[in-house]
Amino acid sequence: MDLIAEIIFLEKSKEVDVRKTGFQQGPNLSLIQEFQLVIVLSEFFSHPGPDATRNAVFLSLFGGNITPGRTSVLVKLISVSISVAIPPLLCAAGTWMQQLGCTSGPSCELVQCLIKDFIIFSKITSEQLKQLPLVAPRFAANFMTTVADLYLNDLKSEVLVAPPDMILELFTEWITDNPSLCLAAQQTLALPTGAIAMPSSTPISGLIRWSVLAPIINQKGIYNRLHLALLETLLQIPSSSGPATALNAQHLAQVVNPLKNHARKLILENIDPESDENYQISLERYAQATQIALASKCIYGNIPQLLCLLETLPNNNLMSIIIKTNKNL
């Protein structure tokens, strides 16, 4: 690891104290050297070889406490691999995201940079991005998980920020064309002997949050299509004799807090949440997703706690029926 730091990324070592050696955190590669390194790494990961070896090398290069210099190389490397479609490299990046955590700092930083490269600075969605699920489904699924966590999330910011329209349309198209894509990250990871695979997460709960909150935040019709695509995904999740892994009840419950906050806001404006059409649509979508998840047996975690939280929301006929039905099971 020290050789990688010093020879590949030119991170000059420095003495921190008599017991410990660290590396400078600032970028030490020039732009030309970054460009050359991106070309070399692209060629290396394009060569045939065992997935476990490729993933081990990628994690050695960019795992752990990643420096700003390495982050800069990583962003350029993944941008290039999306643009020219390098499946082995993108598959390794998908494994890296999963091992570090799709909502970890490095994963979020990478995804935010990719959004700038392919969405914010572009007027149309590139064909390469549209084809990403066919090229590297695990990376596409983990990309969705990270992006879903960044938007319409009251844990990230006080003001709910809607995703860019191009992202919304892209994800809706991906899931509509391939409902099983959300589960791609749950395929077995190819890791070196002795390595521990981290638990996988899916983008389902985050995207459900988008579709549920959309009527009270942004009434664009594309959210209707996203909601239907998510329901179709839940319906198509195959039954398993083992424990459910697709949807965490605790993650699904995160929608409750922003819904309650909006209800309080309506009350302050002398509007009854039970008579507000948009608010009731949100509750109906939440109830539909919860019921299908329960019926499909793809939800895990503290389900009784989820149902108790749902009872704290303003009244909705469909939600009341679902709570009563599942509490009696």
C-alpha positions as CSV (number, residue, x, y, z in Angstrom):
1,M,0.0,0.0,0.0
2,D,2.9,2.3,0.7
3,L,4.4,1.6,-2.7
4,I,1.0,2.3,-4.4
5,A,0.8,5.6,-2.5
6,E,4.4,6.7,-3.3
7,I,5.0,5.3,-6.8
8,I,1.6,5.3,-8.5
9,F,-0.1,8.4,-7.0
10,L,3.2,10.2,-6.1
11,E,2.0,10.9,-2.5
12,K,5.2,12.0,-0.8
13,S,5.7,10.4,2.6
14,K,6.2,12.6,5.6
15,E,6.9,11.9,9.3
16,V,3.9,12.6,11.5
17,D,5.6,11.5,14.7
18,V,8.2,9.0,15.7
19,R,5.7,6.1,15.7
20,K,3.7,6.8,12.6
21,T,4.2,7.6,8.9
22,G,1.5,9.2,6.8
23,F,1.2,10.6,3.3
24,Q,0.4,14.1,2.1
25,Q,-3.3,14.5,1.3
26,G,-2.9,17.1,-1.4
27,P,-2.8,16.3,-5.1
28,N,0.7,15.5,-6.2
29,L,0.1,14.5,-9.8
30,S,0.1,17.0,-12.6
31,L,-2.8,17.1,-15.0
32,I,-0.6,15.3,-17.6
33,Q,0.4,12.6,-15.1
34,E,-3.3,12.2,-14.1
35,F,-4.2,11.8,-17.8
36,Q,-1.4,9.2,-18.3
37,L,-2.4,7.3,-15.2
38,V,-6.1,7.2,-16.3
39,I,-5.0,5.7,-19.7
40,V,-2.8,3.1,-18.0
41,L,-5.5,2.0,-15.5
42,S,-8.1,1.9,-18.2
43,E,-6.0,-0.4,-20.3
44,F,-5.1,-2.6,-17.3
45,F,-8.7,-3.1,-16.2
46,S,-9.7,-3.8,-19.8
47,H,-7.5,-6.9,-20.0
48,P,-9.1,-10.3,-19.4
49,G,-8.5,-11.8,-15.9
50,P,-10.3,-13.0,-12.8
51,D,-12.9,-10.6,-11.4
52,A,-11.6,-11.2,-7.8
53,T,-8.1,-10.1,-8.8
54,R,-9.4,-7.0,-10.6
55,N,-11.6,-6.1,-7.6
56,A,-8.7,-6.5,-5.2
57,V,-6.5,-4.2,-7.3
58,F,-9.2,-1.6,-7.5
59,L,-9.9,-1.7,-3.8
60,S,-6.1,-1.4,-3.1
61,L,-5.9,1.6,-5.3
62,F,-8.9,3.5,-4.1
63,G,-10.0,1.9,-0.8
64,G,-9.7,3.2,2.7
65,N,-8.9,6.8,3.4
66,I,-8.8,8.0,-0.2
67,T,-6.9,11.2,-0.7
68,P,-8.1,14.2,-2.9
69,G,-5.5,13.3,-5.5
70,R,-6.8,9.7,-5.8
71,T,-10.4,11.0,-5.9
72,S,-9.5,13.2,-8.9
73,V,-8.0,10.2,-10.7
74,L,-11.0,8.0,-9.8
75,V,-13.5,10.5,-11.1
76,K,-11.7,10.8,-14.4
77,L,-11.2,7.1,-14.6
78,I,-14.9,6.3,-14.1
79,S,-16.0,9.1,-16.5
80,V,-13.8,7.7,-19.2
81,S,-15.0,4.1,-18.5
82,I,-18.7,5.2,-18.9
83,S,-18.0,7.2,-22.0
84,V,-16.1,4.4,-23.8
85,A,-18.0,1.5,-22.1
86,I,-15.3,-0.5,-20.2
87,P,-17.4,-3.2,-18.4
88,P,-14.7,-4.8,-16.3
89,L,-13.7,-1.4,-14.9
90,L,-17.2,-0.4,-14.1
91,C,-17.9,-3.7,-12.5
92,A,-14.9,-3.2,-10.3
93,A,-16.1,0.3,-9.4
94,G,-19.5,-1.1,-8.5
95,T,-17.9,-3.6,-6.1
96,W,-15.8,-0.7,-4.7
97,M,-19.0,1.3,-4.0
98,Q,-20.6,-1.7,-2.3
99,Q,-17.6,-2.5,-0.1
100,L,-17.2,1.1,1.0
101,G,-21.0,1.7,1.2
102,C,-23.1,3.4,-1.4
103,T,-23.9,6.3,1.0
104,S,-20.3,6.6,2.2
105,G,-18.3,9.9,1.6
106,P,-16.2,8.5,-1.3
107,S,-19.2,7.0,-3.1
108,C,-21.2,10.2,-2.8
109,E,-18.3,12.3,-4.0
110,L,-17.8,10.1,-7.0
111,V,-21.5,10.2,-7.9
112,Q,-21.8,13.9,-7.5
113,C,-18.9,14.4,-9.9
114,L,-20.4,12.0,-12.4
115,I,-23.7,13.9,-12.2
116,K,-21.9,17.1,-13.0
117,D,-20.0,15.5,-15.9
118,F,-23.0,13.7,-17.5
119,I,-26.1,15.6,-16.3
120,I,-25.5,19.2,-15.2
121,F,-23.1,20.1,-17.9
122,S,-25.1,18.3,-20.6
123,K,-28.3,19.3,-22.3
124,I,-29.3,15.7,-23.2
125,T,-28.7,12.3,-21.6
126,S,-25.8,10.6,-23.3
127,E,-26.4,7.2,-25.0
128,Q,-23.5,5.8,-22.9
129,L,-25.4,6.6,-19.7
130,K,-28.6,5.2,-21.0
131,Q,-26.8,1.9,-21.8
132,L,-25.1,1.7,-18.4
133,P,-27.3,-1.0,-17.0
134,L,-26.5,-3.3,-19.9
135,V,-22.7,-2.6,-19.6
136,A,-22.4,-2.8,-15.8
137,P,-25.7,-3.6,-13.9
138,R,-24.1,-3.7,-10.4
139,F,-22.5,-0.2,-10.9
140,A,-25.8,1.1,-12.3
141,A,-27.8,-0.2,-9.3
142,N,-25.3,1.2,-6.8
143,F,-25.2,4.5,-8.7
144,M,-29.0,4.7,-8.3
145,T,-28.7,3.9,-4.5
146,T,-26.2,6.7,-4.0
147,V,-28.2,9.3,-6.1
148,A,-31.4,8.3,-4.4
149,D,-29.9,9.1,-1.0
150,L,-28.7,12.6,-2.2
151,Y,-32.1,14.0,-3.2
152,L,-35.5,14.6,-1.4
153,N,-33.8,13.5,1.8
154,D,-34.4,15.6,4.9
155,L,-31.4,13.9,6.6
156,K,-29.2,15.6,4.0
157,S,-30.6,19.1,4.0
158,E,-33.4,21.1,5.7
159,V,-34.9,22.0,2.3
160,L,-36.0,19.0,0.2
161,V,-34.1,19.2,-3.1
162,A,-35.6,17.4,-6.1
163,P,-33.3,15.4,-8.4
164,P,-32.4,16.9,-11.8
165,D,-35.0,16.0,-14.4
166,M,-32.5,14.1,-16.6
167,I,-31.7,11.8,-13.6
168,L,-35.3,11.3,-12.9
169,E,-36.1,10.4,-16.5
170,L,-33.0,8.2,-16.7
171,F,-33.8,6.1,-13.6
172,T,-37.4,5.8,-14.6
173,E,-36.4,4.5,-18.0
174,W,-33.8,2.1,-16.5
175,I,-36.3,0.5,-14.1
176,T,-39.2,0.4,-16.5
177,D,-37.1,-1.5,-19.0
178,N,-35.6,-3.8,-16.4
179,P,-37.5,-4.0,-13.1
180,S,-34.9,-6.4,-11.7
181,L,-32.1,-3.8,-12.0
182,C,-32.6,-2.6,-8.5
183,L,-31.5,-6.0,-7.2
184,A,-28.3,-6.2,-9.3
185,A,-26.1,-5.3,-6.3
186,Q,-27.3,-8.5,-4.5
187,Q,-25.5,-10.8,-6.9
188,T,-22.5,-12.6,-5.3
189,L,-19.4,-10.4,-5.1
190,A,-16.1,-11.7,-6.6
191,L,-13.6,-11.0,-3.8
192,P,-10.2,-12.4,-3.0
193,T,-10.0,-15.3,-0.5
194,G,-10.5,-14.1,3.1
195,A,-12.2,-10.8,2.1
196,I,-15.6,-10.1,3.7
197,A,-18.4,-9.0,1.5
198,M,-20.3,-6.0,2.9
199,P,-24.1,-6.1,3.0
200,S,-25.7,-4.8,-0.2
201,S,-28.4,-2.2,-0.3
202,T,-30.9,-1.4,-3.1
203,P,-32.1,1.9,-4.4
204,I,-35.8,0.9,-3.8
205,S,-36.4,2.7,-0.5
206,G,-34.7,5.9,-1.7
207,L,-36.7,6.0,-5.0
208,I,-39.9,5.2,-3.1
209,R,-39.2,8.3,-1.0
210,W,-38.9,10.3,-4.3
211,S,-42.2,9.1,-5.6
212,V,-44.0,9.5,-2.3
213,L,-42.8,13.0,-1.6
214,A,-43.2,14.2,-5.2
215,P,-46.9,15.2,-5.1
216,I,-46.1,17.7,-2.2
217,I,-42.8,18.9,-3.7
218,N,-42.9,18.6,-7.4
219,Q,-46.0,17.4,-9.3
220,K,-44.2,16.4,-12.6
221,G,-45.8,13.5,-14.3
222,I,-42.6,11.5,-14.6
223,Y,-42.9,10.7,-10.9
224,N,-46.1,8.7,-11.7
225,R,-44.1,6.5,-14.1
226,L,-41.4,6.1,-11.5
227,H,-43.9,5.0,-8.9
228,L,-45.5,2.4,-11.3
229,A,-42.0,1.1,-12.2
230,L,-41.1,0.7,-8.5
231,L,-44.4,-1.2,-7.8
232,E,-43.6,-3.5,-10.7
233,T,-40.1,-4.0,-9.3
234,L,-41.6,-5.0,-5.9
235,L,-44.1,-7.4,-7.5
236,Q,-41.4,-9.1,-9.5
237,I,-39.0,-9.8,-6.7
238,P,-38.7,-13.6,-6.5
239,S,-39.7,-15.3,-3.3
240,S,-36.9,-16.8,-1.3
241,S,-36.7,-19.4,1.4
242,G,-34.1,-17.2,3.2
243,P,-34.6,-13.8,4.8
244,A,-35.7,-10.8,2.8
245,T,-33.0,-8.5,1.6
246,A,-34.6,-6.0,-0.9
247,L,-36.1,-3.4,1.4
248,N,-35.3,-2.3,4.9
249,A,-38.3,-1.3,7.0
250,Q,-36.2,1.3,8.8
251,H,-35.3,2.9,5.4
252,L,-38.9,2.9,4.3
253,A,-39.9,4.5,7.5
254,Q,-37.7,7.5,6.7
255,V,-40.5,8.9,4.6
256,V,-42.6,9.5,7.7
257,N,-40.7,12.5,9.1
258,P,-40.9,14.7,6.0
259,L,-44.6,13.8,5.6
260,K,-45.3,14.8,9.1
261,N,-43.3,18.1,8.7
262,H,-45.4,18.9,5.6
263,A,-48.6,18.2,7.5
264,R,-47.6,20.7,10.2
265,K,-46.8,23.2,7.5
266,L,-50.3,22.7,6.0
267,I,-51.9,23.1,9.4
268,L,-50.1,26.4,10.0
269,E,-51.6,27.6,6.7
270,N,-55.1,26.5,7.9
271,I,-55.2,23.6,5.4
272,D,-56.4,20.2,6.6
273,P,-53.9,17.5,5.5
274,E,-56.9,15.1,5.2
275,S,-58.5,17.3,2.6
276,D,-55.3,18.3,0.7
277,E,-55.3,16.4,-2.6
278,N,-51.6,16.4,-3.1
279,Y,-50.9,15.3,0.4
280,Q,-53.4,12.4,0.2
281,I,-51.8,11.3,-3.1
282,S,-48.5,11.1,-1.3
283,L,-50.1,9.0,1.5
284,E,-51.7,6.7,-1.1
285,R,-48.4,6.1,-2.9
286,Y,-46.8,5.3,0.5
287,A,-49.5,2.9,1.4
288,Q,-49.4,1.2,-2.0
289,A,-45.6,0.7,-1.8
290,T,-45.8,-0.6,1.8
291,Q,-48.6,-3.1,1.0
292,I,-46.9,-4.5,-2.0
293,A,-43.6,-4.8,-0.2
294,L,-45.3,-6.7,2.7
295,A,-47.3,-8.9,0.3
296,S,-44.2,-9.7,-1.7
297,K,-42.3,-10.5,1.5
298,C,-39.3,-8.6,0.3
299,I,-39.2,-6.2,3.4
300,Y,-37.1,-6.9,6.4
301,G,-36.4,-5.3,9.8
302,N,-38.7,-4.0,12.4
303,I,-42.0,-4.1,10.6
304,P,-44.2,-3.5,13.7
305,Q,-42.3,-0.3,14.3
306,L,-42.9,0.8,10.7
307,L,-46.7,0.2,11.1
308,C,-46.7,2.2,14.4
309,L,-45.0,5.1,12.6
310,L,-47.5,5.0,9.8
311,E,-50.3,5.4,12.4
312,T,-48.8,8.8,13.4
313,L,-49.5,10.2,9.9
314,P,-52.8,12.1,9.1
315,N,-55.7,9.9,8.2
316,N,-55.8,8.3,4.8
317,N,-58.4,5.6,4.0
318,L,-56.0,3.3,2.1
319,M,-53.3,3.6,4.7
320,S,-55.7,2.9,7.5
321,I,-56.8,-0.3,5.8
322,I,-53.3,-1.5,5.2
323,I,-52.2,-0.8,8.8
324,K,-55.2,-2.6,10.2
325,T,-54.8,-5.6,7.9
326,N,-51.1,-6.1,8.6
327,K,-51.4,-5.6,12.3
328,N,-53.9,-8.5,12.4
329,L,-51.6,-10.9,10.6
